[in-house]
């Protein structure tokens, strides 16, 4: 696999370097025809400038990347741009431009749109955010991704863009929505207990190998419902790491014999029981 990362630093952007030009240069290079993985980092002060230029350049030069199978939009560290500050755009045009794409990872939910999410070969969709808007959840719920095997969503918190509730997530777990799905991650959420309760006996578990509810605010309330579920027992992997479960509940999971990760216990900030997902800002 050939992989390339393109990124524009602060100083480079100030000096006039642009991500669209870098994509054009890559498209003209000998390696473009064999490139299988492309990582787009900071496209130049991403806290102020959206990814629209990236999308336009990739669509324009898509014919130069016939082997592209993996695309990561927005891979940058906090020193470049906090996740909740990354300004995305409508990424839908990327899908028809790359009909052989198998994996799409997006970091940053600010201004993100996936209005027409349709692709016959996409197997993996990952969205990493400190707050994912319900409009994006609706786009995914109404998508046409018949070959999707992995769906991983970092839902985040209200202060950084999550404006939905459990009802916005339920269409994602309807049986038949993603017939080939084997990995479901609804994680990094401030409503992790509610999500756990909805999934505990959901029929979609019968088709899954892995359920990932990590990085959120899961407490004994949601954990109890999961532990009582017969469907949970059929999973090959259950990720509950970064949680707020009690020592007693952790012990019960450890003694259950189930393939569960209950590492990284968190403590509430005070007696008000303030709990936080792993990734917010």
C-alpha positions as CSV (number, residue, x, y, z in Angstrom):
1,X,0.0,0.0,0.0
2,X,1.2,3.5,-0.9
3,X,0.3,6.2,1.5
4,X,0.8,10.0,1.4
5,X,0.0,12.7,3.8
6,X,-0.5,16.3,2.7
7,X,-0.6,19.1,5.2
8,X,-0.1,22.9,5.3
9,X,1.4,24.4,8.4
10,X,0.6,27.9,9.8
11,X,3.8,29.5,8.4
12,X,3.5,27.8,5.1
13,X,-0.1,29.0,4.7
14,X,1.0,32.6,5.7
15,X,3.6,32.4,2.9
16,X,1.0,31.5,0.3
17,X,1.1,27.7,0.1
18,X,-2.3,26.1,-0.6
19,X,-3.6,22.6,-0.2
20,X,-5.2,22.7,-3.6
21,X,-1.9,23.2,-5.2
22,X,-0.3,20.4,-3.2
23,X,-3.1,18.0,-4.4
24,X,-2.5,19.1,-8.0
25,X,1.2,18.5,-7.7
26,X,0.5,15.0,-6.2
27,X,-1.9,14.2,-9.1
28,X,0.9,15.0,-11.6
29,X,3.5,12.8,-9.8
30,X,4.4,9.3,-10.9
31,X,3.1,7.8,-7.6
32,X,-0.4,9.1,-8.1
33,X,-1.6,6.1,-10.1
34,X,-0.6,3.7,-7.4
35,X,-1.6,5.7,-4.3
36,X,-3.9,3.6,-2.2
37,X,-4.2,5.8,1.0
38,X,-4.3,9.6,1.2
39,X,-4.3,11.5,4.5
40,X,-5.2,15.2,4.4
41,X,-3.9,17.0,7.5
42,X,-4.2,20.7,8.2
43,X,-5.3,22.4,5.0
44,X,-4.1,25.7,6.3
45,X,-5.5,27.3,9.5
46,X,-8.4,24.8,9.6
47,X,-10.0,26.7,12.5
48,X,-10.8,29.5,10.0
49,X,-10.8,27.8,6.6
50,X,-13.0,25.0,5.6
51,X,-12.1,21.8,3.8
52,X,-14.0,23.0,0.7
53,X,-10.8,23.6,-1.3
54,X,-9.7,20.1,-0.5
55,X,-12.9,18.6,-1.8
56,X,-12.8,20.6,-4.9
57,X,-9.2,19.7,-5.7
58,X,-9.7,16.0,-5.0
59,X,-12.8,15.9,-7.2
60,X,-11.1,17.8,-10.0
61,X,-8.0,15.5,-10.0
62,X,-9.8,12.2,-9.0
63,X,-8.9,10.5,-12.2
64,X,-5.3,10.7,-11.3
65,X,-5.9,8.4,-8.2
66,X,-7.5,5.3,-9.6
67,X,-6.1,3.0,-6.9
68,X,-7.2,5.2,-3.9
69,X,-9.0,3.0,-1.3
70,X,-8.5,5.0,1.9
71,X,-9.1,8.7,2.6
72,X,-8.6,10.5,5.9
73,X,-9.9,14.1,5.9
74,X,-8.6,16.2,8.8
75,X,-5.9,14.2,10.5
76,X,-4.3,16.9,12.7
77,X,-3.2,17.2,16.3
78,X,-4.4,19.7,18.9
79,X,-1.3,21.8,18.5
80,X,-2.5,22.4,14.9
81,X,-6.2,22.6,15.6
82,X,-8.5,21.3,18.3
83,X,-10.9,18.7,17.0
84,X,-14.0,20.8,17.7
85,X,-12.4,23.8,15.8
86,X,-11.7,21.9,12.6
87,X,-13.9,23.4,9.9
88,X,-15.2,20.8,7.5
89,X,-17.6,21.2,4.6
90,X,-19.9,19.1,2.4
91,X,-17.8,16.0,1.7
92,X,-20.5,14.2,-0.3
93,X,-18.9,15.0,-3.7
94,X,-15.9,12.8,-2.7
95,X,-17.9,9.6,-2.9
96,X,-18.9,9.6,-6.6
97,X,-15.5,10.9,-7.5
98,X,-13.8,7.8,-6.0
99,X,-16.0,4.8,-6.8
100,X,-13.4,2.3,-5.5
101,X,-13.0,4.0,-2.1
102,X,-13.3,1.5,0.8
103,X,-12.6,3.6,3.9
104,X,-13.4,7.2,4.7
105,X,-12.3,8.8,8.0
106,X,-13.3,12.3,8.9
107,X,-12.0,14.3,11.9
108,X,-13.9,17.3,12.9
109,X,-17.7,17.8,12.9
110,X,-17.9,21.6,12.6
111,X,-19.8,22.5,9.4
112,X,-19.6,18.9,8.3
113,X,-22.2,17.8,5.8
114,X,-22.8,14.5,4.0
115,X,-26.0,15.3,2.2
116,X,-25.9,12.5,-0.4
117,X,-24.2,9.6,1.2
118,X,-24.2,6.9,-1.4
119,X,-21.5,4.5,-2.3
120,X,-21.5,0.8,-3.4
121,X,-18.1,-0.2,-2.1
122,X,-17.5,1.9,1.0
123,X,-16.7,-0.6,3.9
124,X,-15.7,1.8,6.6
125,X,-17.0,5.1,7.8
126,X,-15.4,6.8,10.8
127,X,-16.2,10.3,12.1
128,X,-14.1,11.6,15.0
129,X,-15.6,14.7,16.6
130,X,-16.1,16.5,19.9
131,X,-19.7,17.0,18.9
132,X,-21.6,15.5,15.9
133,X,-24.7,17.3,14.7
134,X,-28.0,15.5,14.3
135,X,-28.1,16.6,10.6
136,X,-25.1,14.4,9.9
137,X,-26.7,11.5,11.9
138,X,-29.7,11.9,9.6
139,X,-27.5,11.9,6.5
140,X,-26.0,8.6,7.7
141,X,-29.3,7.1,8.6
142,X,-30.7,7.9,5.1
143,X,-27.5,6.8,3.3
144,X,-27.1,4.0,0.8
145,X,-24.0,2.1,1.8
146,X,-24.8,-1.6,1.1
147,X,-21.2,-2.8,1.7
148,X,-20.6,-0.9,5.0
149,X,-18.9,-3.2,7.5
150,X,-17.7,-0.7,10.1
151,X,-19.5,2.4,11.4
152,X,-17.7,4.3,14.1
153,X,-19.1,7.6,15.3
154,X,-17.6,9.9,18.1
155,X,-20.7,11.7,19.2
156,X,-19.3,14.2,21.7
157,X,-21.2,16.8,23.7
158,X,-23.7,19.5,23.3
159,X,-21.2,22.3,24.0
160,X,-19.2,21.3,20.9
161,X,-21.8,20.4,18.4
162,X,-23.9,17.4,19.5
163,X,-27.5,18.6,19.2
164,X,-29.3,15.3,19.0
165,X,-30.7,12.7,21.3
166,X,-31.3,9.0,21.4
167,X,-34.1,9.2,18.8
168,X,-31.6,10.5,16.3
169,X,-29.4,7.4,16.7
170,X,-32.1,4.7,16.6
171,X,-32.5,4.7,12.8
172,X,-28.8,3.7,12.6
173,X,-29.4,0.5,14.4
174,X,-32.4,-0.7,12.4
175,X,-32.0,-4.2,11.1
176,X,-31.4,-4.1,7.3
177,X,-30.1,-0.6,7.3
178,X,-26.5,-1.8,6.9
179,X,-26.8,-5.5,6.1
180,X,-23.0,-6.2,6.2
181,X,-22.2,-4.3,9.3
182,X,-20.1,-6.2,11.8
183,X,-18.5,-3.3,13.8
184,X,-20.7,-0.6,15.4
185,X,-19.1,2.2,17.4
186,X,-21.4,4.8,19.0
187,X,-18.9,6.2,21.4
188,X,-17.4,9.3,23.1
189,X,-21.0,10.2,24.1
190,X,-22.5,12.1,26.9
191,X,-25.6,9.9,26.6
192,X,-23.7,6.6,26.7
193,X,-26.1,5.1,29.3
194,X,-29.1,5.7,27.0
195,X,-27.3,4.3,24.0
196,X,-26.3,1.2,26.0
197,X,-29.9,0.7,27.1
198,X,-31.2,1.0,23.5
199,X,-28.5,-1.5,22.2
200,X,-28.7,-4.0,25.0
201,X,-31.3,-6.1,23.3
202,X,-31.4,-4.6,19.9
203,X,-31.7,-7.2,17.1
204,X,-28.7,-5.6,15.2
205,X,-26.4,-7.2,17.8
206,X,-27.1,-10.5,16.2
207,X,-25.1,-9.5,13.1
208,X,-22.3,-7.7,14.9
209,X,-18.8,-9.0,15.9
210,X,-17.8,-5.8,17.8
211,X,-19.8,-3.3,19.7
212,X,-17.8,-0.2,20.8
213,X,-19.3,2.1,23.5
214,X,-16.0,3.4,24.7
215,X,-14.7,6.9,25.5
216,X,-18.1,8.0,26.9
217,X,-19.9,8.5,30.2
218,X,-21.1,4.9,30.7
219,X,-22.0,4.2,34.3
220,X,-23.5,1.2,36.2
221,X,-26.9,2.2,34.9
222,X,-26.1,1.4,31.3
223,X,-23.7,-1.4,32.2
224,X,-26.3,-3.3,34.1
225,X,-28.6,-3.4,31.1
226,X,-25.7,-4.6,28.9
227,X,-24.6,-7.3,31.3
228,X,-28.2,-8.7,31.5
229,X,-28.5,-9.1,27.7
230,X,-28.2,-12.5,26.1
231,X,-27.4,-10.8,22.7
232,X,-24.3,-9.1,24.2
233,X,-23.0,-12.6,25.0
234,X,-22.7,-13.4,21.3
235,X,-20.3,-10.6,20.6
236,X,-16.6,-11.3,19.8
237,X,-15.6,-8.0,21.4
238,X,-17.2,-5.4,23.6
239,X,-15.4,-2.1,24.2
240,X,-16.5,-0.2,27.3
241,X,-13.1,1.5,28.1
242,X,-13.1,5.0,29.5
243,X,-16.1,4.7,31.7
244,X,-17.6,5.6,35.0
245,X,-18.6,2.2,36.3
246,X,-18.1,1.2,39.9
247,X,-15.4,-1.2,41.1
248,X,-18.2,-3.7,41.8
249,X,-19.5,-3.5,38.2
250,X,-16.0,-3.8,36.8
251,X,-15.5,-6.9,38.8
252,X,-18.8,-8.4,37.5
253,X,-17.7,-7.8,33.9
254,X,-14.3,-9.3,34.6
255,X,-15.9,-12.4,36.1
256,X,-18.5,-12.7,33.3
257,X,-16.1,-14.5,30.9
258,X,-17.2,-12.1,28.1
259,X,-14.6,-10.5,25.8
260,X,-15.0,-7.0,27.2
261,X,-12.6,-4.1,27.7
262,X,-13.4,-2.3,31.0
263,X,-10.1,-0.4,31.3
264,X,-9.5,3.3,32.0
265,X,-12.0,3.9,34.8
266,X,-12.9,7.6,35.3
267,X,-14.0,9.5,38.4
268,X,-16.8,12.1,38.5
269,X,-15.5,15.6,39.2
270,X,-17.7,16.2,42.2
271,X,-20.8,15.2,44.1
272,X,-22.9,16.6,41.2
273,X,-21.7,13.5,39.2
274,X,-20.3,15.5,36.3
275,X,-19.1,13.0,33.7
276,X,-17.3,13.8,30.5
277,X,-16.5,11.9,27.3
278,X,-12.9,11.5,26.3
279,X,-12.9,13.9,23.4
280,X,-14.8,17.2,23.6
281,X,-13.0,20.3,22.5
